[in-house]
């Protein structure tokens, strides 16, 4: 409560100094876990004035997160508490933050300074005759990170990035550098890209590098589109690992097939990662919906095992009342899990009331969560 009171006092102080006739929104919610027989409340308040805005959330009457933003002709200043913010937004995403943090962000004359947790950096974005670029100098604990990225479209799109990442006492060598260069059509339908990451870089916050295991690798990406078909081919030169596939989308139908590696053993369990997915949008007696089936290794974000996923959605509007539901069944060699989510939403011009059953985050909640939630929102 003390943190909430401090933020409210800061907001009132700013509103006294700066012109502040706010528009905003208020959200109030309550969730009850039927299995554990426990409840939790939350609120979210958003206010926006001429040069001042803020957003605050509480959980069980305690401050959970928030930010205050001051936007003037000269400078933009933001202060965050327990919020996801501060990603660099370059092609590789050298700092890609997915966790909640505390910190400050300031923008002045094209420069952007961010300090949050163990990371501080200064970034500049510019444009010279439609040659868009950005540069960054960053410090993360004992690691120094620098990059320059660009995008230029005289006819085709030329884009890229290069930089270096090294420890304070470390002698900079070729293995500390990283780069990415590509050429594509303006609509991204055809293109080629080459990415290289040194084996002694320290890009702990770069999701693209970590998710694709690119440290010490050189990765080539080639893609092209013919009508409703998209073909892609990726190749890692160090590990000599290919990945290839085809995607199709036309109207209400889509499918995707892909495979990694060259192994086609008679026992599919010995294959490298692969996947196939097929789906369709549909309408039935006034309801709209979507169904899909996925089979592969891994079968789902929550597992590395081979298996299948059945997924379906259904929704319909009854005037100001909206119904939405979705279901998922996960079947792997080791896991069988079913989950569902149901939602009723009542809406008018200035408010909304939502009643839901279950947890809608199917990527992490693979089993049905016996939870009822009530949420009321209003805006002005």
C-alpha distance (Angstrom), angle and dihedral (degrees) to the residues before:
residue distance angle dihedral
X1 . . .
X2 3.83 . .
X3 3.82 91.5 .
X4 3.80 90.7 48.8
X5 3.81 91.1 49.9
X6 3.82 91.3 49.9
X7 3.81 92.2 51.6
X8 3.81 92.3 47.8
X9 3.81 90.7 50.4
X10 3.82 90.0 49.6
X11 3.79 89.7 51.2
X12 3.80 91.7 50.1
X13 3.80 91.2 48.1
X14 3.80 92.3 51.3
X15 3.78 91.0 46.2
X16 3.81 89.4 55.1
X17 3.81 93.1 51.7
X18 3.82 97.6 39.9
X19 3.79 131.5 44.0
X20 3.79 103.7 -93.4
X21 3.80 122.0 174.3
X22 3.77 98.0 153.8
X23 3.73 134.0 -147.7
X24 3.75 114.7 -170.8
X25 3.76 151.5 127.9
X26 3.78 139.3 -104.1
X27 3.79 127.1 -151.5
X28 3.81 124.0 -171.5
X29 3.79 122.7 -176.9
X30 3.78 144.1 171.5
X31 3.82 128.9 -165.5
X32 3.79 126.5 -167.6
X33 3.81 122.8 -164.1
X34 3.81 106.3 -144.6
X35 3.79 93.2 -165.0
X36 3.81 98.4 49.8
X37 3.82 93.0 30.1
X38 3.80 92.7 -133.0
X39 3.78 132.5 125.5
X40 3.79 137.4 -152.3
X41 3.80 132.1 -166.3
X42 3.78 130.3 -156.4
X43 3.79 139.7 178.8
X44 3.79 134.6 -165.8
X45 3.80 123.6 -162.9
X46 3.80 122.4 -172.0
X47 3.82 122.5 -174.3
X48 3.79 128.2 178.9
X49 3.79 126.4 -176.5
X50 3.78 135.4 168.2
X51 3.80 94.3 -69.4
X52 3.80 104.2 -7.8
X53 3.79 131.0 70.2
X54 3.76 136.6 164.3
X55 3.77 143.1 178.3
X56 3.81 125.8 -160.2
X57 3.79 132.6 179.2
X58 3.79 129.4 -167.7
X59 3.79 131.5 -164.7
X60 3.79 119.4 -159.4
X61 3.83 89.2 -11.6
X62 3.81 92.9 -55.4
X63 3.79 125.1 110.7
X64 3.81 107.7 -98.1
X65 3.81 103.3 173.0
X66 3.78 143.2 -25.3
X67 3.76 150.3 155.4
X68 3.81 138.5 -150.4
X69 3.81 120.1 -153.5
X70 3.79 127.9 -166.5
X71 3.82 113.2 -166.0
X72 3.82 117.7 -173.5
X73 3.80 134.9 157.6
X74 3.80 89.1 -99.4
X75 3.79 107.2 35.3
X76 3.81 141.6 11.7
X77 3.80 115.2 -149.3
X78 3.81 127.0 -176.4
X79 3.81 130.5 -179.1
X80 3.82 118.4 -164.4
X81 3.78 133.6 -163.4
X82 3.82 118.8 -169.0
X83 3.84 93.0 -21.6
X84 3.80 134.6 132.8
X85 3.81 106.0 -113.3
X86 3.79 144.6 120.6
X87 3.83 104.5 69.3
X88 3.80 112.7 155.0
X89 3.82 97.1 -133.2
X90 3.81 96.1 -145.5
X91 3.81 122.8 141.2
X92 3.80 94.6 -91.5
X93 3.80 95.3 32.9
X94 3.80 96.0 -129.5
X95 3.81 90.2 -173.4
X96 3.81 108.1 33.0
X97 3.80 108.4 168.0
X98 3.81 118.3 -164.6
X99 3.80 98.3 161.9
X100 3.81 129.9 80.0
X101 3.80 114.8 -96.3
X102 3.79 144.9 173.5
X103 3.77 120.7 -126.1
X104 3.78 152.9 98.4
X105 3.80 134.7 -85.3
X106 3.81 125.9 -167.9
X107 3.83 130.9 -179.1
X108 3.80 121.6 -164.4
X109 3.84 131.0 160.0
X110 3.81 92.5 -16.2
X111 3.81 93.4 -47.5
X112 3.80 121.6 116.5
X113 3.77 122.0 -162.3
X114 3.81 122.4 -168.7
X115 3.78 131.4 -178.8
X116 3.80 120.0 -179.6
X117 3.78 130.9 149.4
X118 3.80 109.7 -44.3
X119 3.83 93.6 -13.2
X120 3.80 131.9 84.9
X121 3.79 124.8 166.1
X122 3.79 144.5 164.2
X123 3.80 117.7 -142.5
X124 3.80 133.1 -175.7
X125 3.81 127.1 -163.5
X126 3.79 122.3 -166.2
X127 3.79 146.6 161.9
X128 3.81 127.6 -143.0
X129 3.83 112.1 -176.5
X130 3.83 91.8 -33.8
X131 3.80 92.3 -43.3
X132 3.80 99.4 127.0
X133 3.78 118.5 -161.9
X134 3.77 145.1 159.1
X135 3.79 134.5 -162.7
X136 3.79 131.5 -165.4
X137 3.79 140.3 -167.7
X138 3.79 112.0 -165.3
X139 3.78 139.9 178.4
X140 3.82 121.9 -158.2
X141 3.81 112.9 177.9
X142 3.83 101.2 -64.4
X143 3.82 94.8 -15.8
X144 3.82 125.6 97.4
X145 3.82 119.1 -154.1
X146 3.81 128.5 -171.3
X147 3.78 132.7 171.3
X148 3.80 144.6 165.1
X149 3.81 120.5 -157.9
X150 3.81 132.9 178.5
X151 3.79 146.5 -177.2
X152 3.83 123.9 -159.4
X153 3.81 127.2 174.4
X154 3.83 113.2 -176.7
X155 3.82 88.1 146.8
X156 3.77 106.9 -41.5
X157 3.81 120.4 37.2
X158 3.81 115.1 -102.6
X159 3.79 113.9 -170.9
X160 3.75 138.7 162.0
X161 3.77 152.3 134.5
X162 3.78 138.4 -144.3
X163 3.78 132.7 -178.5
X164 3.77 149.7 137.3
X165 3.81 135.7 -111.1
X166 3.80 122.2 -168.1
X167 3.81 144.2 151.6
X168 3.82 120.8 -104.2
X169 3.80 96.1 -107.0
X170 3.78 95.0 32.8
X171 3.79 122.4 113.5
X172 3.80 107.2 -126.1
X173 3.79 113.4 -117.0
X174 3.79 138.1 164.6
X175 3.82 90.7 -85.3
X176 3.81 90.5 64.1
X177 3.81 93.6 63.4
X178 3.80 130.3 89.6
X179 3.80 132.8 -173.6
X180 3.78 144.5 175.2
X181 3.83 126.1 -168.5
X182 3.79 129.0 174.0
X183 3.80 147.0 165.7
X184 3.80 124.4 -154.1
X185 3.76 142.4 154.3
X186 3.79 114.4 -89.8
X187 3.83 90.8 -104.7
X188 3.85 92.8 50.0
X189 3.83 91.7 -122.6
X190 3.81 93.5 124.8
X191 3.76 127.9 26.1
X192 3.78 153.1 126.9
X193 3.81 129.6 -138.6
X194 3.80 134.7 -176.3
X195 3.82 122.6 -161.0
X196 3.79 127.2 -176.2
X197 3.81 127.9 -177.3
X198 3.79 123.4 -173.8
X199 3.79 119.6 -124.2
X200 3.82 92.3 -122.1
X201 3.80 99.3 49.8
X202 3.79 117.6 119.2
X203 3.81 102.9 -146.2
X204 3.81 97.0 151.9
X205 3.82 93.2 152.6
X206 3.83 96.7 46.2
X207 3.82 106.8 104.0
X208 3.81 93.6 -173.2
X209 3.80 92.2 57.4
X210 3.80 95.9 41.4
X211 3.81 98.1 41.9
X212 3.81 90.9 51.2
X213 3.84 96.6 39.3
X214 3.80 91.6 -123.5
X215 3.80 101.0 155.0
X216 3.80 104.8 121.4
X217 3.82 90.7 5.9
X218 3.79 140.1 113.8
X219 3.80 113.2 -148.2
X220 3.80 126.6 -167.4
X221 3.83 121.1 -164.1
X222 3.80 122.7 -166.9
X223 3.81 124.4 177.3
X224 3.79 138.2 167.4
X225 3.80 137.3 175.4
X226 3.81 129.3 -140.5
X227 3.78 112.0 -176.2
X228 3.79 106.7 -61.4
X229 3.81 93.8 -9.3
X230 3.79 126.6 89.6
X231 3.80 120.2 -169.2
X232 3.79 123.8 -167.1
X233 3.79 136.5 -177.3
X234 3.82 126.1 -172.0
X235 3.78 126.4 -176.0
X236 3.82 132.0 -171.3
X237 3.80 107.8 -153.9
X238 3.81 99.2 -164.0
X239 3.81 96.9 49.9
X240 3.84 91.8 28.4
X241 3.80 91.1 -130.9
X242 3.81 121.4 153.4
X243 3.79 127.2 -162.5
X244 3.79 121.7 -170.0
X245 3.76 140.6 164.9
X246 3.77 151.3 143.3
X247 3.80 132.1 -118.3
X248 3.80 127.8 -162.4
X249 3.79 129.9 -169.6
X250 3.79 127.8 171.3
X251 3.78 125.2 156.7
X252 3.79 108.2 -50.2
X253 3.82 97.8 -12.2
X254 3.81 130.3 80.6
X255 3.78 139.6 163.0
X256 3.80 138.1 178.1
X257 3.81 131.7 -164.6
X258 3.80 124.9 -177.1
X259 3.78 140.9 159.6
X260 3.78 137.9 -169.7
X261 3.81 122.3 -145.7
X262 3.79 130.6 5.4
X263 3.80 100.9 -93.9
X264 3.83 114.7 121.1
X265 3.80 100.9 171.9
X266 3.80 119.7 176.3
X267 3.81 85.5 -118.5
X268 3.80 105.7 67.2
X269 3.81 89.7 -156.9
X270 3.81 88.2 72.6
X271 3.80 93.9 56.6
X272 3.77 122.9 109.0
X273 3.81 117.1 -113.4
X274 3.80 115.1 -50.7
X275 3.78 139.6 156.4
X276 3.77 147.1 -174.1
X277 3.80 129.1 -166.3
X278 3.79 132.6 -178.7
X279 3.79 127.5 -179.0
X280 3.76 146.1 164.0
X281 3.80 138.9 -159.9
X282 3.80 115.1 -139.7
X283 3.80 146.5 174.9
X284 3.80 123.0 -140.0
X285 3.84 128.5 175.4
X286 3.79 91.2 -26.1
X287 3.80 95.8 -43.7
X288 3.80 124.3 112.9
X289 3.76 121.2 -147.7
X290 3.77 151.8 158.0
X291 3.79 131.9 -138.6
X292 3.79 128.8 -173.8
X293 3.80 141.0 172.1
X294 3.79 125.3 -155.1
X295 3.80 129.3 -172.9
X296 3.76 125.9 177.5
X297 3.77 152.1 86.3
X298 2.94 110.8 -47.9
X299 3.78 95.7 26.9
X300 3.81 96.4 -167.3
X301 3.81 143.0 4.9
X302 3.81 89.7 -102.3
X303 3.82 97.0 58.9
X304 3.80 144.0 36.2
X305 3.81 92.4 -147.8
X306 3.79 126.9 106.8
X307 3.78 116.2 -106.3
X308 3.78 147.2 107.2
X309 3.80 138.1 -82.5
X310 3.81 126.6 -153.7
X311 3.80 113.8 -162.7
X312 3.81 134.3 178.9
X313 3.82 139.0 173.4
X314 3.80 131.3 -168.0
X315 3.81 129.8 -176.1
X316 3.79 141.1 165.2
X317 3.81 138.1 173.2
X318 3.81 119.7 -134.7
X319 3.79 98.8 -172.6
X320 3.80 105.2 -78.8
X321 3.82 91.9 -2.9
X322 3.81 119.0 85.7
X323 3.80 124.6 -166.8
X324 3.80 122.6 -162.1
X325 3.80 132.0 171.3
X326 3.79 137.0 166.6
X327 3.79 135.6 -176.1
X328 3.79 135.7 -165.1
X329 3.81 133.1 -171.0
X330 3.81 118.5 -169.6
X331 3.81 118.7 -164.7
X332 3.82 118.8 179.2
X333 3.79 136.0 152.4
X334 3.80 89.1 -90.1
X335 3.80 107.1 21.5
X336 3.78 139.4 51.6
X337 3.79 112.7 -176.5
X338 3.80 135.1 165.8
X339 3.77 127.6 -168.5
X340 3.79 137.6 169.4
X341 3.78 140.4 -176.0
X342 3.83 128.9 -158.4
X343 3.79 127.9 -171.2
X344 3.81 137.6 -177.5
X345 3.79 117.8 -170.6
X346 3.82 126.6 -170.6
X347 3.81 113.9 -164.5
X348 3.80 137.5 -176.3
X349 3.81 133.0 163.1
X350 3.79 97.7 -75.3
X351 3.78 107.1 19.1
X352 3.78 147.3 33.1
X353 3.80 134.3 -156.8
X354 3.81 121.3 -160.8
X355 3.80 129.8 -168.6
X356 3.80 116.9 -172.9
X357 3.79 140.6 174.0
X358 3.81 121.2 -155.2
X359 3.80 133.7 5.1
X360 3.81 117.4 -66.4
X361 3.82 95.9 -155.0
X362 3.81 99.1 97.5
X363 3.80 94.3 167.5
X364 3.81 91.4 70.6
X365 3.82 104.0 16.1
X366 3.81 104.8 61.8
X367 3.82 94.6 161.2
X368 3.78 123.4 65.5
X369 3.80 111.9 -93.3
X370 3.80 112.1 -145.7
X371 3.78 95.3 -141.3
X372 3.81 131.9 136.0
X373 3.80 117.9 -156.7
X374 3.80 131.5 -169.8
X375 3.79 120.7 -167.0
X376 3.79 132.4 178.3
X377 3.82 122.6 -170.1
X378 3.78 130.8 -177.5
X379 3.81 132.7 174.5
X380 3.79 137.5 -168.9
